[in-house]
Amino acid sequence: MATAQAMCRLFTFHQLVTCTMKGATTTTGSPRPSLPAAERNAIIDVIAKTFDKPLVDVEEKMRGCLRHLRLMHK
């Protein structure tokens, strides 16, 4: 919940539904832009430190949030 709230505060709705975490090619083959690196890394660091979670877990949660928002927007 905290991850999704932080993402919604730092990124625009357009960024959340059109970007990937790091700009990788999607499963459909079309590349998407990445979320701005500075903001993305800030969220990951703060959430990981606040909730004592590994960075990898926070990144996975962020990817899940992006997927969920993209599916809801379709």
N, CA, C and O atoms as a Tinker XYZ file with bonds, in Angstrom:
   296  protein
     1  N      0.827000   -1.190000    0.000000    73     2
     2  CA     0.000000    0.000000    0.000000    64     1     3
     3  C      0.876000    1.259000    0.000000    63     2     4     5
     4  O      0.621000    2.205000   -0.745000    81     3
     5  N      1.898000    1.255000    0.837000    73     3     6
     6  CA     2.784000    2.425000    0.911000    64     5     7
     7  C      3.506000    2.638000   -0.413000    63     6     8     9
     8  O      3.728000    3.775000   -0.829000    81     7
     9  N      3.869000    1.552000   -1.069000    73     7    10
    10  CA     4.571000    1.655000   -2.345000    64     9    11
    11  C      3.675000    2.311000   -3.389000    63    10    12    13
    12  O      4.099000    3.225000   -4.096000    81    11
    13  N      2.453000    1.847000   -3.480000    73    11    14
    14  CA     1.511000    2.406000   -4.462000    64    13    15
    15  C      1.225000    3.875000   -4.175000    63    14    16    17
    16  O      1.143000    4.681000   -5.101000    81    15
    17  N      1.072000    4.229000   -2.904000    73    15    18
    18  CA     0.805000    5.621000   -2.552000    64    17    19
    19  C      1.979000    6.521000   -2.920000    63    18    20    21
    20  O      1.787000    7.614000   -3.452000    81    19
    21  N      3.191000    6.060000   -2.637000    73    19    22
    22  CA     4.380000    6.849000   -2.980000    64    21    23
    23  C      4.496000    7.023000   -4.488000    63    22    24    25
    24  O      4.832000    8.105000   -4.970000    81    23
    25  N      4.218000    5.961000   -5.227000    73    23    26
    26  CA     4.297000    6.034000   -6.685000    64    25    27
    27  C      3.273000    7.028000   -7.235000    63    26    28    29
    28  O      3.580000    7.796000   -8.147000    81    27
    29  N      2.077000    7.014000   -6.692000    73    27    30
    30  CA     1.029000    7.921000   -7.169000    64    29    31
    31  C      1.345000    9.375000   -6.846000    63    30    32    33
    32  O      0.877000   10.278000   -7.539000    81    31
    33  N      2.123000    9.609000   -5.817000    73    31    34
    34  CA     2.483000   10.983000   -5.452000    64    33    35
    35  C      3.636000   11.514000   -6.285000    63    34    36    37
    36  O      3.690000   12.711000   -6.567000    81    35
    37  N      4.552000   10.654000   -6.683000    73    35    38
    38  CA     5.738000   11.120000   -7.402000    64    37    39
    39  C      5.612000   11.077000   -8.925000    63    38    40    41
    40  O      6.246000   11.865000   -9.627000    81    39
    41  N      4.803000   10.164000   -9.426000    73    39    42
    42  CA     4.677000   10.009000  -10.870000    64    41    43
    43  C      3.289000   10.413000  -11.329000    63    42    44    45
    44  O      2.315000   10.290000  -10.586000    81    43
    45  N      3.208000   10.900000  -12.568000    73    43    46
    46  CA     1.897000   11.236000  -13.129000    64    45    47
    47  C      1.160000    9.948000  -13.478000    63    46    48    49
    48  O      1.774000    8.889000  -13.607000    81    47
    49  N     -0.142000   10.042000  -13.628000    73    47    50
    50  CA    -0.923000    8.868000  -14.018000    64    49    51
    51  C     -0.443000    8.349000  -15.369000    63    50    52    53
    52  O     -0.350000    7.141000  -15.584000    81    51
    53  N     -0.142000    9.269000  -16.271000    73    51    54
    54  CA     0.344000    8.881000  -17.593000    64    53    55
    55  C      1.635000    8.075000  -17.487000    63    54    56    57
    56  O      1.788000    7.065000  -18.175000    81    55
    57  N      2.559000    8.503000  -16.640000    73    55    58
    58  CA     3.803000    7.758000  -16.453000    64    57    59
    59  C      3.527000    6.372000  -15.895000    63    58    60    61
    60  O      4.146000    5.396000  -16.319000    81    59
    61  N      2.612000    6.279000  -14.956000    73    59    62
    62  CA     2.334000    4.998000  -14.315000    64    61    63
    63  C      1.731000    3.977000  -15.273000    63    62    64    65
    64  O      1.997000    2.782000  -15.144000    81    63
    65  N      0.933000    4.424000  -16.224000    73    63    66
    66  CA     0.290000    3.465000  -17.135000    64    65    67
    67  C      1.076000    3.232000  -18.426000    63    66    68    69
    68  O      0.783000    2.288000  -19.159000    81    67
    69  N      2.068000    4.077000  -18.715000    73    67    70
    70  CA     2.798000    3.907000  -19.974000    64    69    71
    71  C      4.261000    3.500000  -19.797000    63    70    72    73
    72  O      4.904000    3.104000  -20.769000    81    71
    73  N      4.794000    3.588000  -18.593000    73    71    74
    74  CA     6.215000    3.299000  -18.385000    64    73    75
    75  C      6.437000    1.943000  -17.730000    63    74    76    77
    76  O      5.542000    1.380000  -17.101000    81    75
    77  N      7.653000    1.437000  -17.894000    73    75    78
    78  CA     8.091000    0.251000  -17.153000    64    77    79
    79  C      9.089000    0.708000  -16.104000    63    78    80    81
    80  O      9.482000    1.875000  -16.079000    81    79
    81  N      9.492000   -0.199000  -15.248000    73    79    82
    82  CA    10.434000    0.169000  -14.190000    64    81    83
    83  C     11.734000    0.718000  -14.762000    63    82    84    85
    84  O     12.185000    1.794000  -14.369000    81    83
    85  N     12.333000   -0.018000  -15.688000    73    83    86
    86  CA    13.656000    0.375000  -16.177000    64    85    87
    87  C     13.730000    0.497000  -17.699000    63    86    88    89
    88  O     14.822000    0.505000  -18.269000    81    87
    89  N     12.582000    0.591000  -18.353000    73    87    90
    90  CA    12.564000    0.802000  -19.786000    64    89    91
    91  C     12.818000   -0.436000  -20.615000    63    90    92    93
    92  O     13.255000   -0.332000  -21.761000    81    91
    93  N     12.557000   -1.585000  -20.068000    73    91    94
    94  CA    12.806000   -2.833000  -20.785000    64    93    95
    95  C     11.738000   -3.082000  -21.840000    63    94    96    97
    96  O     10.655000   -2.499000  -21.800000    81    95
    97  N     12.061000   -3.953000  -22.778000    73    95    98
    98  CA    11.096000   -4.374000  -23.786000    64    97    99
    99  C     10.006000   -5.196000  -23.111000    63    98   100   101
   100  O     10.297000   -6.017000  -22.242000    81    99
   101  N      8.773000   -4.984000  -23.498000    73    99   102
   102  CA     7.646000   -5.699000  -22.904000    64   101   103
   103  C      7.468000   -7.057000  -23.565000    63   102   104   105
   104  O      8.149000   -7.378000  -24.539000    81   103
   105  N      6.550000   -7.848000  -23.031000    73   103   106
   106  CA     6.291000   -9.174000  -23.583000    64   105   107
   107  C      5.717000   -9.099000  -24.992000    63   106   108   109
   108  O      5.835000  -10.055000  -25.758000    81   107
   109  N      5.098000   -7.975000  -25.343000    73   107   110
   110  CA     4.563000   -7.827000  -26.691000    64   109   111
   111  C      5.627000   -7.314000  -27.658000    63   110   112   113
   112  O      5.380000   -7.194000  -28.858000    81   111
   113  N      6.821000   -7.012000  -27.123000    73   111   114
   114  CA     7.911000   -6.584000  -27.981000    64   113   115
   115  C      8.051000   -5.093000  -28.149000    63   114   116   117
   116  O      9.050000   -4.622000  -28.693000    81   115
   117  N      7.064000   -4.336000  -27.691000    73   115   118
   118  CA     7.150000   -2.883000  -27.847000    64   117   119
   119  C      7.865000   -2.283000  -26.639000    63   118   120   121
   120  O      7.445000   -2.503000  -25.503000    81   119
   121  N      8.928000   -1.536000  -26.868000    73   119   122
   122  CA     9.637000   -0.945000  -25.730000    64   121   123
   123  C      8.847000    0.214000  -25.139000    63   122   124   125
   124  O      8.203000    0.979000  -25.857000    81   123
   125  N      8.908000    0.326000  -23.824000    73   123   126
   126  CA     8.257000    1.434000  -23.128000    64   125   127
   127  C      9.337000    2.238000  -22.423000    63   126   128   129
   128  O     10.378000    1.691000  -22.057000    81   127
   129  N      9.103000    3.526000  -22.231000    73   127   130
   130  CA    10.092000    4.328000  -21.500000    64   129   131
   131  C     10.144000    3.901000  -20.032000    63   130   132   133
   132  O      9.204000    3.298000  -19.513000    81   131
   133  N     11.243000    4.221000  -19.385000    73   131   134
   134  CA    11.364000    3.878000  -17.970000    64   133   135
   135  C     10.832000    5.021000  -17.109000    63   134   136   137
   136  O     10.741000    6.165000  -17.554000    81   135
   137  N     10.487000    4.689000  -15.882000    73   135   138
   138  CA    10.153000    5.725000  -14.918000    64   137   139
   139  C     11.416000    6.533000  -14.659000    63   138   140   141
   140  O     12.517000    5.992000  -14.764000    81   139
   141  N     11.288000    7.808000  -14.326000    73   139   142
   142  CA    12.480000    8.606000  -14.027000    64   141   143
   143  C     13.327000    7.942000  -12.931000    63   142   144   145
   144  O     12.819000    7.628000  -11.855000    81   143
   145  N     14.607000    7.734000  -13.210000    73   143   146
   146  CA    15.480000    6.948000  -12.341000    64   145   147
   147  C     15.632000    7.533000  -10.942000    63   146   148   149
   148  O     15.597000    6.789000   -9.962000    81   147
   149  N     15.798000    8.831000  -10.829000    73   147   150
   150  CA    16.021000    9.440000   -9.512000    64   149   151
   151  C     14.822000    9.210000   -8.589000    63   150   152   153
   152  O     14.987000    8.818000   -7.434000    81   151
   153  N     13.626000    9.454000   -9.103000    73   151   154
   154  CA    12.425000    9.265000   -8.292000    64   153   155
   155  C     12.193000    7.789000   -7.982000    63   154   156   157
   156  O     11.840000    7.428000   -6.859000    81   155
   157  N     12.395000    6.939000   -8.989000    73   155   158
   158  CA    12.218000    5.497000   -8.806000    64   157   159
   159  C     13.152000    4.980000   -7.706000    63   158   160   161
   160  O     12.724000    4.251000   -6.812000    81   159
   161  N     14.415000    5.359000   -7.780000    73   159   162
   162  CA    15.384000    4.901000   -6.793000    64   161   163
   163  C     15.105000    5.473000   -5.408000    63   162   164   165
   164  O     15.346000    4.807000   -4.401000    81   163
   165  N     14.598000    6.701000   -5.353000    73   163   166
   166  CA    14.257000    7.303000   -4.057000    64   165   167
   167  C     13.143000    6.519000   -3.371000    63   166   168   169
   168  O     13.214000    6.244000   -2.173000    81   167
   169  N     12.110000    6.158000   -4.141000    73   167   170
   170  CA    11.009000    5.372000   -3.566000    64   169   171
   171  C     11.536000    4.029000   -3.065000    63   170   172   173
   172  O     11.221000    3.607000   -1.952000    81   171
   173  N     12.332000    3.368000   -3.882000    73   171   174
   174  CA    12.854000    2.058000   -3.503000    64   173   175
   175  C     13.656000    2.157000   -2.212000    63   174   176   177
   176  O     13.471000    1.349000   -1.302000    81   175
   177  N     14.543000    3.137000   -2.129000    73   175   178
   178  CA    15.387000    3.292000   -0.938000    64   177   179
   179  C     14.572000    3.600000    0.312000    63   178   180   181
   180  O     14.785000    2.989000    1.359000    81   179
   181  N     13.639000    4.546000    0.207000    73   179   182
   182  CA    12.856000    4.942000    1.378000    64   181   183
   183  C     11.973000    3.804000    1.867000    63   182   184   185
   184  O     11.926000    3.531000    3.067000    81   183
   185  N     11.276000    3.140000    0.960000    73   183   186
   186  CA    10.389000    2.038000    1.361000    64   185   187
   187  C     11.207000    0.893000    1.964000    63   186   188   189
   188  O     10.815000    0.321000    2.981000    81   187
   189  N     12.333000    0.561000    1.346000    73   187   190
   190  CA    13.171000   -0.536000    1.847000    64   189   191
   191  C     13.685000   -0.241000    3.258000    63   190   192   193
   192  O     13.679000   -1.118000    4.123000    81   191
   193  N     14.126000    0.987000    3.483000    73   191   194
   194  CA    14.646000    1.349000    4.807000    64   193   195
   195  C     13.531000    1.466000    5.842000    63   194   196   197
   196  O     13.688000    1.018000    6.978000    81   195
   197  N     12.420000    2.057000    5.458000    73   195   198
   198  CA    11.315000    2.257000    6.394000    64   197   199
   199  C     10.731000    0.935000    6.874000    63   198   200   201
   200  O     10.456000    0.766000    8.062000    81   199
   201  N     10.545000   -0.001000    5.949000    73   199   202
   202  CA     9.894000   -1.264000    6.301000    64   201   203
   203  C     10.881000   -2.428000    6.418000    63   202   204   205
   204  O     10.472000   -3.582000    6.541000    81   203
   205  N     12.183000   -2.120000    6.379000    73   203   206
   206  CA    13.242000   -3.120000    6.512000    64   205   207
   207  C     13.035000   -4.290000    5.534000    63   206   208   209
   208  O     13.020000   -5.458000    5.923000    81   207
   209  N     12.880000   -3.936000    4.275000    73   207   210
   210  CA    12.678000   -4.919000    3.205000    64   209   211
   211  C     13.861000   -4.883000    2.253000    63   210   212   213
   212  O     14.489000   -3.836000    2.093000    81   211
   213  N     14.177000   -6.002000    1.619000    73   211   214
   214  CA    15.233000   -5.988000    0.596000    64   213   215
   215  C     14.800000   -5.155000   -0.615000    63   214   216   217
   216  O     13.615000   -5.085000   -0.941000    81   215
   217  N     15.771000   -4.529000   -1.270000    73   215   218
   218  CA    15.477000   -3.695000   -2.439000    64   217   219
   219  C     14.737000   -4.486000   -3.508000    63   218   220   221
   220  O     13.841000   -3.955000   -4.164000    81   219
   221  N     15.100000   -5.732000   -3.686000    73   219   222
   222  CA    14.476000   -6.573000   -4.715000    64   221   223
   223  C     12.981000   -6.728000   -4.453000    63   222   224   225
   224  O     12.180000   -6.698000   -5.388000    81   223
   225  N     12.604000   -6.893000   -3.197000    73   223   226
   226  CA    11.178000   -7.035000   -2.865000    64   225   227
   227  C     10.401000   -5.762000   -3.190000    63   226   228   229
   228  O      9.279000   -5.825000   -3.692000    81   227
   229  N     11.000000   -4.612000   -2.904000    73   227   230
   230  CA    10.334000   -3.340000   -3.191000    64   229   231
   231  C     10.198000   -3.151000   -4.699000    63   230   232   233
   232  O      9.160000   -2.689000   -5.173000    81   231
   233  N     11.241000   -3.507000   -5.457000    73   231   234
   234  CA    11.172000   -3.398000   -6.922000    64   233   235
   235  C     10.073000   -4.287000   -7.477000    63   234   236   237
   236  O      9.326000   -3.869000   -8.362000    81   235
   237  N      9.963000   -5.511000   -6.968000    73   235   238
   238  CA     8.908000   -6.418000   -7.431000    64   237   239
   239  C      7.531000   -5.851000   -7.127000    63   238   240   241
   240  O      6.619000   -5.948000   -7.949000    81   239
   241  N      7.379000   -5.263000   -5.954000    73   239   242
   242  CA     6.090000   -4.663000   -5.582000    64   241   243
   243  C      5.753000   -3.497000   -6.516000    63   242   244   245
   244  O      4.603000   -3.328000   -6.921000    81   243
   245  N      6.766000   -2.700000   -6.850000    73   243   246
   246  CA     6.540000   -1.583000   -7.780000    64   245   247
   247  C      6.138000   -2.096000   -9.157000    63   246   248   249
   248  O      5.234000   -1.545000   -9.785000    81   247
   249  N      6.800000   -3.141000   -9.626000    73   247   250
   250  CA     6.426000   -3.728000  -10.921000    64   249   251
   251  C      4.979000   -4.219000  -10.895000    63   250   252   253
   252  O      4.230000   -4.025000  -11.853000    81   251
   253  N      4.603000   -4.847000   -9.803000    73   251   254
   254  CA     3.227000   -5.319000   -9.657000    64   253   255
   255  C      2.229000   -4.173000   -9.687000    63   254   256   257
   256  O      1.169000   -4.284000  -10.304000    81   255
   257  N      2.564000   -3.073000   -9.025000    73   255   258
   258  CA     1.686000   -1.896000   -9.040000    64   257   259
   259  C      1.535000   -1.345000  -10.447000    63   258   260   261
   260  O      0.433000   -0.991000  -10.866000    81   259
   261  N      2.650000   -1.272000  -11.181000    73   259   262
   262  CA     2.588000   -0.772000  -12.562000    64   261   263
   263  C      1.716000   -1.682000  -13.427000    63   262   264   265
   264  O      0.894000   -1.203000  -14.208000    81   263
   265  N      1.899000   -2.988000  -13.283000    73   263   266
   266  CA     1.090000   -3.948000  -14.048000    64   265   267
   267  C     -0.388000   -3.772000  -13.731000    63   266   268   269
   268  O     -1.226000   -3.725000  -14.631000    81   267
   269  N     -0.695000   -3.675000  -12.446000    73   267   270
   270  CA    -2.083000   -3.546000  -12.007000    64   269   271
   271  C     -2.723000   -2.275000  -12.570000    63   270   272   273
   272  O     -3.845000   -2.317000  -13.075000    81   271
   273  N     -2.023000   -1.159000  -12.485000    73   271   274
   274  CA    -2.554000    0.092000  -13.027000    64   273   275
   275  C     -2.731000    0.038000  -14.538000    63   274   276   277
   276  O     -3.714000    0.556000  -15.069000    81   275
   277  N     -1.790000   -0.583000  -15.226000    73   275   278
   278  CA    -1.889000   -0.684000  -16.682000    64   277   279
   279  C     -3.098000   -1.516000  -17.087000    63   278   280   281
   280  O     -3.807000   -1.176000  -18.034000    81   279
   281  N     -3.331000   -2.619000  -16.357000    73   279   282
   282  CA    -4.500000   -3.465000  -16.657000    64   281   283
   283  C     -5.809000   -2.750000  -16.343000    63   282   284   285
   284  O     -6.786000   -2.893000  -17.079000    81   283
   285  N     -5.835000   -1.989000  -15.267000    73   283   286
   286  CA    -7.051000   -1.250000  -14.903000    64   285   287
   287  C     -7.348000   -0.164000  -15.934000    63   286   288   289
   288  O     -8.510000    0.155000  -16.189000    81   287
   289  N     -6.303000    0.398000  -16.523000    73   287   290
   290  CA    -6.488000    1.501000  -17.464000    64   289   291
   291  C     -6.979000    1.027000  -18.824000    63   290   292   293
   292  O     -7.588000    1.803000  -19.561000    81   291
   293  N     -6.727000   -0.226000  -19.171000    73   291   294
   294  CA    -7.128000   -0.741000  -20.498000    64   293   295
   295  C     -8.618000   -0.764000  -20.657000    63   294   296
   296  O     -9.122000   -1.165000  -21.706000    81   295
